């Protein structure tokens, strides 16, 4: 009798515990990397993760002259924001350039908000870019083109997602359906 009562008590207590969100992207909650950044926005203002506290932050590393992955990812994030409706105002998309040599503030200020006026482009000098990429475990490497100025970059194509308290929670693989990202953001915003 005591054992049965004890088992029921354990079951009741377990049923009252908050359930862990079920994400469709890779859950990296508690990761010891991707903790913060110190970059500059296209308007010249210094930015860090703390500037976006209270919003879910979606952070993608790329470059404006990317021929495929970057514009596709940005277009997918545009779809995510449209699908979120009013909840989109509680999400901040950040585009971090891996190509500060070509992605000057004037270019970032045109390219990034062309996908959504709320999107913010961030940059740093070469040393800051390398350090930030390393802090986020983002690989990137210059691939020479036919001319010195026509190089491309091989780079990690995933996206990081932070909860509104500023904790890294998810890594979204390149090509993940917008519906999955919307699902995960709604989980983080609830």
N, C-alpha and C positions, 0 to 999 in steps of 0.2 A: 504494500500500500504506500509506504513512504517513497519507494523508488518510483512508483507511478506518479505520485504527486510531484516529486522532484523533476521528473522528466517533463511533466506538463508545465511546470514553472519555467524551466529552461526554454521550452518551445514558445511560451507566451512572451518571455523577455526577448527572445530572438525575433519574434514577429513584430515587436515594437521598435526595434533598432531601425534607424534610417537605412533605406536600401542604397547601395552603391550605384551610381549612374551606369548604364550600359551604353558605352560609346561604340560607334561604328568605325571611328578612326583609332589609331594606336594610342592607347592610354599610357602616358609617360609621367603621370602624377608622381611627384616626389623626386624627379630626376635632379641630379646634382649639376646640371648644365642648363643653358638657356635661362639664366636667372634674371638678367637685366641687360641693358644696353645704354650707351651714351653716344648719341648721334645728333645730327642737325637736320631739321626739316627744310623744305625748299624755300621757306620764308626766312631762313637764317636763325631760327630759334633752336636752342639746345633742347633735346628731347631724351626722356628715359621712360621706362615702363611706368613709373609712378605718375607721369602726366596723364595716363589713360586709366587710372584706378577708377573702378566703378563700371567699367565696360569690359566686355570680353574682347581680347585683342587677337587678331589674326595677322600673323607676321610671315611674309614671304620674301625670300632673298632672290634677286634676279638682276636683270639689266635691260635697259630700254631697247637695245638693238638686238635682243634675243630674237631669233627667227621663228621660234615655235613654242616652247614650254611657257615662257613668261607671259606673252600676250594671251595664251590659252588659259593659264591659271588666273590671270587678272579678270578675264571675261567670265570664268566660272565663279569667281568671288563676286562679281557684279550680279550674277544670277542668284547667288546665295543671298545677297542683300535685298534684292527685289522680292525673293520668296519669303524672307523674314518679315516683310511688311513693317509695321511700327516698331517691332523689336530690333530692326536694323540700326536704329538710333542708339542702341545700347551695345553696339559692336564697332570696333575700330579696326580697319584694315590698314596695315603698314606694309609698304613696299620698300625694302632695303636694297639699295644698289650695291652690286659687287664690282661695279665698273666706274669708280669715281673719276677716272681720267676722262671719260666721255660723258657721263651722266651728271652734268652740271645742274645747279639748282634751277636755272631757267627751263631746262629740258624736263626735269622731274616735275616741275610745277605745271607743265602742260600734259605730259604723258600719263601720270598717275591718276589725276582727277578726271581724265577723259573716260575712264571706266566707271567712276562714281565720284561725285563731287566731295564725298566724305573721306575718300581714301587719301592717305598721307604718304608722300615719298620722303625717305630718309637717306642721308649719305654721311660719310666720314672721309677723312683723308686716307691715303693708302694704308698707313699703319693701323689706323682705327678700324678700317674695313677688315683687314686681316685678323686683328684681335677679336672683333665682334663675330666674324665667321667662325673662328676657332672656338669661342665661347659657346656658340650654338651648334658646334659639330657640323658646320656647313663646309663642304668641300667646294673649291673652285680653282680653276686653272685656265690660263690664257692659251688659246689655240691659234697659232698664226694663220693669217689669211693671205691672199695674193699681194696685199699691200700692208704696210705697218699699221695703218689706221683701220683695216678691215678685219681685225681679229674677232674671234668669238670666244665665249667662255663656256667650258664644261662646268656644271655646278649641280649641287644637290637641288632637287626640284620639289621637295616637300615643304609644308607650311606648318608653322607652330601656332598653337592656340593656347591663350592664357585665360584663366577665369577672371571674373571682375575684381577679385582680391589681388590679382597680379601673380598668381602661381601658374607655372607652365603645367598644362594638363594633357595636351594632345599633339601628336604629329600626324598631319594629314598627308597621305601619299599622293604623289602627282597622279592626276586622273581620277581621283575619288569622286564619285557622283555628288553633284551639288546637294541633292536630297540628304545624303549622309552627313554633310557638313552642317546643313540646316538642323538636322536632328540633334547633332552633338552640341551646337550652339544653344539650342533651346534647352537642352539638359543643363548647360552651364549657367544659363540665365534664369532658370527656375529657382 
